[in-house]
Amino acid sequence: MSEFALYFGLGKDHILDTNGYDHILFVIALCAVYVLHDWKKVLILVTAFTIGHSVTLALATMRVLVFPGEVIEFLIPLTIFITAAANIVKRDEMNSKATIQINYLFALFFGLIHGLGFSNFLRELLGQSRNIVTPLLAFNLGLELGQLIIVAIFLVAGFVLVQLIGIARRDWRMVISSAIAGIALVLMKDRIFW
């Protein structure tokens, strides 16, 4: 197995690992306002998240950017809570363009924080390796694929429940976002570092 394939698989498996469900919750919270026919917008959203976490993942892995792990572990559920809470307070008649722009900013900015969380895992894998370009690229592409798998499952579930069964889109968004916000609050409580 090539080095690229190894790190690609590790990135994909890392995001899909249910032990790291906080990242899965964030991706779902980002997508909670969308349905299947919005797939192009969701693709841009997930890519914005990948760009954000790729930047800090690279900087933190090379030790250019260093943050205490306990702070990052608290900030990750905070980003999940903020994203889910924003979904809850959104009015249905809000301009969809403004909603999209806010979600893109959440994805990009909060992706920076999530990248710091991924960096600890990747730094342990790389050890003292000097060549990190290929592993970083492969790991990020694997993360992107994993996120797309999560989004695809979520959008299909939303399609079945909203467009086939007839659950109101607003109700779908509120239930998903409320559940995620509640889980994020518990995670924040468990990760308080002060």
C-alpha positions as CSV (number, residue, x, y, z in Angstrom):
1,M,0.0,0.0,0.0
2,S,1.3,3.4,-0.9
3,E,1.9,6.2,1.6
4,F,-0.9,8.2,-0.1
5,A,-3.4,5.4,0.1
6,L,-2.5,4.8,3.7
7,Y,-3.1,8.4,4.8
8,F,-6.1,8.8,2.6
9,G,-7.7,5.8,4.3
10,L,-6.7,7.1,7.7
11,G,-8.4,10.4,7.0
12,K,-11.6,8.8,5.8
13,D,-11.7,6.4,8.7
14,H,-10.9,9.1,11.2
15,I,-13.9,11.2,10.2
16,L,-16.2,8.2,10.0
17,D,-15.1,6.7,13.3
18,T,-18.0,6.9,15.7
19,N,-15.6,7.5,18.6
20,G,-15.0,10.9,17.0
21,Y,-18.6,11.7,16.6
22,D,-18.1,15.3,17.4
23,H,-16.9,16.0,13.9
24,I,-19.8,14.0,12.4
25,L,-22.2,16.2,14.5
26,F,-20.6,19.3,13.2
27,V,-20.9,18.3,9.6
28,I,-24.6,17.3,10.2
29,A,-25.3,20.6,12.0
30,L,-23.8,22.5,9.0
31,C,-26.1,20.5,6.6
32,A,-29.3,20.6,8.7
33,V,-30.8,23.5,6.8
34,Y,-30.4,21.8,3.4
35,V,-32.3,19.1,1.6
36,L,-31.2,16.8,-1.3
37,H,-31.8,19.3,-4.1
38,D,-29.4,21.7,-2.4
39,W,-26.5,19.2,-2.9
40,K,-24.3,21.7,-4.8
41,K,-24.5,24.2,-1.9
42,V,-23.7,21.4,0.5
43,L,-20.7,20.4,-1.6
44,I,-19.3,23.9,-1.4
45,L,-20.1,24.0,2.3
46,V,-18.2,20.8,3.0
47,T,-15.3,22.0,0.9
48,A,-15.2,25.2,2.9
49,F,-14.9,23.2,6.1
50,T,-12.1,21.1,4.5
51,I,-10.2,24.2,3.5
52,G,-10.5,25.6,7.0
53,H,-9.4,22.5,8.8
54,S,-6.7,21.8,6.2
55,V,-5.0,25.2,6.9
56,T,-4.7,24.6,10.7
57,L,-4.1,20.9,10.3
58,A,-1.0,21.7,8.2
59,L,0.2,24.5,10.5
60,A,-0.4,22.5,13.7
61,T,1.2,19.3,12.3
62,M,4.3,21.3,11.4
63,R,4.1,22.9,14.9
64,V,3.8,26.4,13.5
65,L,0.5,26.8,15.4
66,V,0.3,25.3,18.9
67,F,-2.8,25.4,21.1
68,P,-3.4,23.4,24.3
69,G,-5.3,20.2,23.5
70,E,-7.8,20.8,26.3
71,V,-8.8,24.2,24.9
72,I,-9.4,22.7,21.4
73,E,-11.3,19.8,22.8
74,F,-13.7,22.3,24.5
75,L,-13.9,24.6,21.4
76,I,-15.0,21.8,19.1
77,P,-18.3,21.2,20.8
78,L,-18.7,24.9,21.2
79,T,-18.6,25.3,17.4
80,I,-21.1,22.5,17.1
81,F,-23.4,24.2,19.6
82,I,-23.2,27.6,17.9
83,T,-23.9,26.1,14.5
84,A,-26.9,24.0,15.7
85,A,-28.3,27.0,17.7
86,A,-28.0,29.2,14.6
87,N,-30.1,26.7,12.8
88,I,-32.7,26.7,15.5
89,V,-33.1,30.5,15.6
90,K,-33.2,30.9,11.8
91,R,-36.6,32.1,10.5
92,D,-38.0,30.1,7.5
93,E,-38.5,33.3,5.5
94,M,-34.9,34.3,5.9
95,N,-33.1,35.1,2.6
96,S,-31.5,31.9,1.6
97,K,-28.5,33.7,0.2
98,A,-27.7,35.2,3.6
99,T,-28.2,31.8,5.3
100,I,-25.8,30.2,2.8
101,Q,-23.2,32.8,3.4
102,I,-23.4,32.4,7.2
103,N,-23.1,28.7,6.9
104,Y,-20.1,29.0,4.6
105,L,-18.4,31.3,7.2
106,F,-19.2,28.8,10.0
107,A,-17.8,26.0,7.9
108,L,-14.6,27.9,7.1
109,F,-13.9,29.5,10.4
110,F,-15.0,26.6,12.6
111,G,-13.0,24.3,10.3
112,L,-9.9,26.1,11.5
113,I,-10.7,24.9,15.0
114,H,-11.5,21.4,14.0
115,G,-8.2,21.2,12.1
116,L,-6.4,21.7,15.4
117,G,-8.3,18.7,16.8
118,F,-7.3,16.6,13.8
119,S,-3.7,17.7,14.1
120,N,-3.0,15.8,17.3
121,F,-4.0,12.5,15.7
122,L,-2.0,13.2,12.5
123,R,1.1,14.4,14.4
124,E,1.1,11.1,16.4
125,L,1.0,9.2,13.1
126,L,3.7,11.1,11.4
127,G,6.1,11.0,14.3
128,Q,9.4,12.6,13.3
129,S,8.8,12.3,9.5
130,R,10.2,15.1,7.5
131,N,8.0,14.6,4.4
132,I,4.5,15.7,5.5
133,V,3.1,17.1,2.2
134,T,1.9,13.7,0.8
135,P,0.5,12.5,4.1
136,L,-1.3,15.9,4.7
137,L,-2.8,16.0,1.3
138,A,-3.9,12.4,1.4
139,F,-5.3,12.7,5.0
140,N,-7.3,15.9,4.0
141,L,-8.7,14.2,0.9
142,G,-9.7,11.2,3.0
143,L,-11.4,13.5,5.5
144,E,-13.2,15.2,2.6
145,L,-14.5,11.8,1.3
146,G,-15.6,10.8,4.8
147,Q,-17.5,14.1,5.2
148,L,-19.2,13.6,1.8
149,I,-20.3,10.1,2.9
150,I,-21.8,11.6,6.1
151,V,-23.5,14.3,4.1
152,A,-24.9,11.9,1.5
153,I,-26.4,9.7,4.2
154,F,-27.9,12.7,5.9
155,L,-29.3,14.2,2.7
156,V,-30.9,10.9,1.7
157,A,-32.4,10.5,5.1
158,G,-33.8,14.1,4.9
159,F,-35.1,13.3,1.4
160,V,-37.0,10.3,2.6
161,L,-38.4,12.0,5.7
162,V,-39.1,15.5,4.3
163,Q,-39.9,14.9,0.6
164,L,-41.4,11.4,0.6
165,I,-43.0,11.0,4.1
166,G,-43.9,14.7,4.3
167,I,-42.3,15.9,7.5
168,A,-42.1,19.7,7.4
169,R,-38.6,20.9,6.5
170,R,-38.6,23.3,9.4
171,D,-39.5,20.4,11.8
172,W,-36.6,18.3,10.4
173,R,-34.2,21.2,10.9
174,M,-35.4,21.9,14.4
175,V,-35.3,18.3,15.6
176,I,-31.9,17.6,14.2
177,S,-30.4,20.9,15.3
178,S,-32.0,20.7,18.8
179,A,-30.6,17.2,19.3
180,I,-27.2,18.2,18.2
181,A,-27.2,21.3,20.4
182,G,-28.1,19.2,23.4
183,I,-25.3,16.7,22.7
184,A,-22.9,19.6,22.2
185,L,-23.8,21.1,25.6
186,V,-23.1,17.8,27.3
187,L,-19.7,17.6,25.5
188,M,-18.9,21.1,26.5
189,K,-19.7,20.3,30.1
190,D,-17.5,17.2,30.0
191,R,-14.6,19.1,28.4
192,I,-14.5,22.2,30.6
193,F,-10.8,22.9,31.1
194,W,-10.8,25.7,33.7
